Amino acid sequence: MRRVPSWFILILTAIIAAIPPNLAAKLATRLSFNSSPIVGFAHAAPVAGVGGGRQQAVEARDFVLAAAGDIACGSGSFFAACRDRETSDLLLQVNPDVVLALGDNQYEFGLYNDFLNFYDKSWGRVKFKTRPTTGNHEYELFSADGYFDYFNGVGNFTGSAGDRDKGYYSFDLGNWHLIALNSNCSRVGGCNTGSLQERWLRADLAAHPNSCILAYWHHPRFSSGQHGGSLEYQALWQALYDSRADVVLVGHDHDYERFAAQTPSGALDSQRGIRQFVVGTGGRDLTTFALIVPNSEVRDSRTFGVLKLALHSGSYEWEFIPITGGTFRDSGSGFCHNTQQQPEPHRPRRRP
């Protein structure tokens, strides 16, 4: 491919500057040049390991994410609510840059044919912009083969779901560094201090010292739901906390729960703690809360929906969006710990 001359880029830049901002942003995501690249998310690929591939830079602008877990019914999902089509309609309405599927994406056993026959007809409509993580149901049979075949391509070792033997990876969106982890610890050599995944995580974080950081996996460190939280993920949380991470998204408990910013041990820390969202509202079914744990700020177990996140260069905003007929909402904002200038966050808002 011939290199685009610099004079051409300068002329095109001047033309783009005269275009209204909303139209210019759409144009920018579709263009890239060998010198001074402008790369949209559709061209960015997750990195399966530090140094294992080249992360492509994404132009500095605001990005929108939409996330939920515990999503699609499948063969054997008897008596489940199966509202994944409706939550996927929200994805089409929000039209985010990236969709995060937070695990247990396809019930009951994560079979490839079930992914094709069920998930693909709902959340699969935005598969091209999805960066998933795996849940326990994907590992029920065949070491998550159906999950990796669906997201990476049949038989492919790596792809949008990361390497088959890991299931963890990272990628950048502007000033934000996103990290997908695998909370099925026994399947990937553990999640404890010194494990392969924990060491990979620390190295990955060290390579992004000035970024806003969002991590996501399936099983919660903290939860008031039926499954509850688990200390098994404390070492991962500690690595994130040490690098001043900002947000963690999880599923597993089929409810919505927002926590205040916390330390790895669950102590309130408004200065550098990590805010966790449990978003197990993707469609399979909903379950009630059990024991309400400390620092749980907002909870709902009656509403299917998705969490929308607007990622700015030094801050973020969240909004829980219900399916049609739902009335519960939750919204607010926060700032990034690693940015030099920290804007005053808005007061969280909840509407029953």
C-alpha positions in Angstrom: 0.0 0.0 0.0 1.4 3.4 -0.9 2.1 5.9 1.9 -0.3 8.8 2.0 1.6 12.1 1.4 1.8 14.5 4.4 0.4 17.4 2.3 -2.8 15.3 1.6 -3.2 14.6 5.4 -2.9 18.3 6.1 -5.5 19.3 3.5 -7.9 16.5 4.8 -7.4 17.6 8.4 -8.4 21.2 7.4 -11.5 19.9 5.7 -12.4 17.7 8.7 -12.0 20.7 11.0 -14.7 22.5 9.1 -17.2 19.6 9.5 -19.6 19.6 12.5 -18.1 17.7 15.4 -20.6 14.8 15.4 -20.1 14.2 11.7 -16.3 14.5 12.1 -16.2 11.9 14.8 -18.0 9.4 12.6 -15.6 10.1 9.7 -12.6 9.8 11.9 -13.5 6.2 13.0 -13.4 5.1 9.4 -10.0 6.5 8.3 -6.5 5.5 9.0 -3.1 6.5 7.4 0.4 5.1 7.7 1.6 8.4 9.2 -0.4 9.8 12.1 -3.0 7.0 12.2 -6.6 7.6 13.1 -7.9 4.3 14.1 -11.5 3.4 15.1 -12.4 0.7 17.6 -13.4 -1.7 14.8 -9.7 -1.9 13.9 -8.5 -2.4 17.5 -7.6 -5.9 18.6 -7.4 -7.1 22.2 -3.9 -8.1 23.4 -3.7 -11.6 24.8 -0.5 -10.9 26.7 2.0 -8.2 27.4 4.3 -8.0 24.4 2.2 -10.7 22.7 0.8 -8.4 20.0 0.6 -4.7 19.0 -2.1 -2.6 20.6 -3.4 -0.2 18.1 -3.9 3.4 19.3 -7.4 4.7 19.3 -8.0 8.4 18.7 -8.6 10.5 21.8 -12.3 11.1 22.2 -15.1 10.0 24.5 -16.4 6.4 24.3 -19.6 4.7 25.3 -19.7 1.2 26.7 -22.7 -1.0 27.4 -22.4 -4.1 29.7 -24.3 -6.9 31.4 -23.8 -10.6 32.1 -25.9 -13.7 32.6 -27.5 -13.3 29.2 -29.0 -15.8 26.8 -31.2 -18.8 27.6 -30.4 -22.0 25.7 -31.5 -25.5 25.4 -32.4 -26.6 28.9 -33.3 -23.2 30.2 -36.6 -24.3 31.7 -38.7 -21.8 33.5 -36.3 -19.0 32.9 -37.5 -15.5 32.0 -35.3 -15.3 28.9 -35.3 -11.5 28.3 -32.0 -11.3 26.4 -33.7 -10.1 23.2 -35.1 -7.1 25.1 -31.7 -6.3 26.6 -30.1 -6.6 23.2 -32.7 -4.1 21.9 -31.2 -1.6 24.4 -27.8 -2.2 22.9 -29.1 -1.2 19.5 -30.8 1.9 21.0 -27.7 3.0 22.9 -25.4 2.1 20.0 -22.2 2.0 22.2 -18.7 1.8 20.8 -18.0 -1.4 22.7 -20.2 -4.0 24.3 -18.9 -6.0 27.3 -20.5 -9.4 27.9 -19.7 -10.2 31.5 -19.9 -14.0 31.5 -22.5 -16.7 31.5 -23.3 -15.3 28.1 -24.9 -18.5 26.9 -26.8 -20.9 29.1 -26.9 -23.7 30.1 -23.5 -25.1 29.0 -22.0 -22.6 26.6 -22.4 -24.9 23.7 -21.4 -23.6 20.3 -24.7 -24.5 18.7 -26.6 -22.7 21.5 -24.5 -19.6 20.9 -25.6 -19.8 17.2 -29.2 -20.6 18.0 -29.8 -18.3 20.9 -27.1 -15.7 21.8 -26.5 -14.9 18.2 -30.1 -13.9 17.7 -30.0 -11.3 20.5 -26.7 -10.0 21.7 -25.0 -11.5 18.6 -26.5 -8.6 16.7 -23.6 -6.5 18.2 -21.0 -9.3 18.1 -18.7 -7.2 15.9 -18.2 -4.7 18.7 -18.3 -7.1 21.7 -15.3 -7.8 24.0 -16.5 -10.7 26.2 -15.3 -12.4 29.3 -16.2 -16.0 30.3 -18.4 -17.2 33.1 -18.7 -20.6 34.8 -21.5 -21.8 32.5 -19.1 -21.5 29.5 -16.8 -23.9 31.3 -19.5 -26.5 32.2 -18.4 -28.6 29.3 -15.5 -28.9 26.9 -13.3 -26.1 28.5 -15.3 -23.2 27.1 -14.8 -24.5 23.5 -18.2 -23.2 22.4 -17.4 -19.7 23.8 -14.0 -19.4 22.1 -15.3 -20.9 18.8 -18.1 -18.4 18.7 -16.1 -15.3 19.6 -12.7 -16.2 18.1 -13.8 -18.3 15.2 -14.1 -22.1 15.1 -10.7 -23.6 16.0 -8.9 -20.2 16.2 -6.5 -20.0 19.1 -7.0 -16.2 19.7 -9.4 -13.5 18.7 -11.8 -11.1 20.4 -12.1 -13.3 23.5 -8.4 -13.6 24.0 -6.2 -16.8 23.9 -8.1 -20.0 24.5 -5.7 -21.1 27.3 -6.1 -17.8 29.1 -9.4 -15.9 28.4 -7.8 -12.7 29.7 -6.6 -9.8 27.6 -6.6 -6.0 27.5 -7.1 -3.1 25.0 -7.2 0.6 25.0 -10.0 3.1 24.2 -8.6 6.6 24.2 -7.2 7.4 27.7 -8.9 4.3 29.1 -7.2 0.9 29.5 -9.7 -2.0 29.7 -8.8 -5.4 31.1 -10.9 -8.6 30.7 -9.9 -11.2 33.4 -10.9 -14.8 33.7 -12.5 -15.5 37.1 -12.7 -19.3 36.5 -9.4 -19.5 38.4 -8.9 -23.2 38.4 -9.1 -23.2 34.6 -6.2 -20.8 34.1 -3.8 -21.7 36.9 -5.3 -19.6 39.7 -6.1 -16.0 40.6 -3.9 -15.9 43.7 -0.8 -13.8 44.2 2.0 -15.1 42.0 -0.4 -16.9 39.6 0.2 -16.5 35.9 -2.9 -14.4 35.5 -2.0 -12.1 38.5 1.6 -11.6 37.2 0.3 -10.9 33.7 -2.2 -8.4 35.2 0.5 -6.5 37.2 2.8 -6.4 34.1 -0.1 -5.1 32.0 -1.0 -2.4 34.5 2.7 -1.3 34.8 2.7 -0.7 31.1 -0.3 1.8 31.4 0.6 4.0 34.4 -1.3 7.1 33.3 -4.5 5.5 32.1 -7.9 5.4 33.5 -8.5 1.7 34.2 -11.6 -0.5 34.0 -11.5 -4.2 34.6 -14.2 -6.8 34.1 -14.8 -10.4 34.8 -17.7 -12.7 35.9 -17.6 -13.6 39.6 -17.8 -10.7 42.1 -15.3 -9.8 44.8 -18.2 -8.2 46.7 -21.9 -9.0 46.4 -25.2 -9.0 48.4 -26.7 -11.5 46.0 -27.4 -15.2 46.2 -23.9 -16.3 45.3 -22.2 -13.5 47.3 -18.7 -12.2 47.0 -15.4 -14.2 47.1 -11.9 -13.7 48.5 -10.6 -15.7 45.6 -10.4 -12.5 43.6 -8.7 -10.4 46.3 -5.2 -10.7 44.7 -6.6 -9.4 41.4 -8.3 -6.6 43.2 -5.1 -5.8 45.0 -3.1 -5.6 41.8 -5.8 -3.2 40.4 -5.8 -1.2 43.6 -2.0 -0.8 43.6 -2.2 0.6 40.1 -5.1 3.0 41.1 -7.8 1.4 38.9 -11.2 3.0 38.8 -14.0 0.6 37.9 -14.7 -3.1 38.1 -17.7 -4.7 36.3 -18.9 -8.2 37.2 -22.0 -10.5 36.9 -22.8 -13.9 38.3 -25.5 -12.7 40.8 -28.6 -12.0 38.7 -29.2 -8.5 40.0 -27.9 -5.0 39.8 -25.8 -3.6 42.7 -23.5 -0.6 42.9 -20.8 -0.3 45.5 -18.9 2.6 46.9 -15.2 2.8 46.2 -13.4 0.2 48.2 -10.0 -1.3 49.1 -9.3 -5.0 48.3 -10.5 -5.9 51.8 -13.8 -4.0 51.5 -13.0 -0.9 53.4 -14.5 2.4 52.2 -11.9 4.4 50.4 -13.2 7.5 48.6 -9.7 8.7 47.6 -8.4 5.7 45.6 -10.8 2.9 46.1 -12.3 0.9 43.2 -16.1 1.2 42.4 -17.7 -2.2 41.6 -20.9 -2.8 39.6 -22.7 -6.1 39.6 -24.7 -6.3 36.4 -26.1 -9.8 36.1 -29.2 -8.4 34.4 -28.6 -9.5 30.8 -31.7 -11.6 30.4 -31.6 -15.2 31.7 -33.5 -14.5 35.0 -33.3 -12.4 38.2 -32.7 -13.5 41.8 -33.3 -11.8 45.1 -30.7 -10.5 47.5 -29.4 -12.4 50.5 -27.2 -10.7 53.1 -26.6 -7.0 52.4 -22.9 -6.4 52.6 -21.1 -3.1 53.7 -20.7 -0.3 51.2 -23.5 -1.5 48.9 -25.0 1.8 47.8 -27.8 0.8 45.3 -29.5 -2.5 44.6 -32.3 -3.8 42.4 -33.4 -7.4 41.7 -36.5 -6.8 39.7 -35.2 -5.2 36.5 -33.5 -6.5 33.4 -31.3 -4.0 31.6 -27.7 -2.9 30.7 -25.2 -0.5 32.3 -24.1 2.3 30.0 -20.8 3.9 30.7 -19.5 7.1 29.1 -15.7 7.2 29.3 -14.1 10.7 29.2 -10.4 11.5 29.3 -10.3 11.9 33.1 -13.8 10.8 34.3 -16.7 8.5 33.7 -20.5 8.5 33.9 -22.8 5.5 34.5 -26.4 4.9 33.8 -28.4 1.7 34.3 -31.0 1.5 31.5 -34.0 -0.9 32.0 -35.9 -2.8 29.3 -39.2 -1.5 28.2 -41.6 -1.4 31.2 -38.9 -1.2 33.8 -38.7 1.9 36.0 -35.5 1.4 38.0 -32.6 3.6 37.0 -29.3 4.5 38.6 -26.8 7.1 37.4 -23.8 9.1 38.5 -20.2 9.9 37.7 -16.7 9.7 39.1 -13.1 10.6 38.2 -10.0 8.7 37.3 -7.3 8.2 39.9 -4.4 8.4 37.5 -5.3 11.7 35.8 -3.5 14.8 37.0 -6.6 17.0 37.1 -9.6 15.4 38.8 -13.0 16.9 38.1 -15.5 17.1 40.9 -17.8 14.0 40.4 -21.5 14.4 40.1 -23.7 13.2 43.0 -25.0 9.7 42.2 -28.7 9.6 41.3 -31.1 6.8 41.7 -34.7 6.7 40.5 -36.9 3.8 41.8 
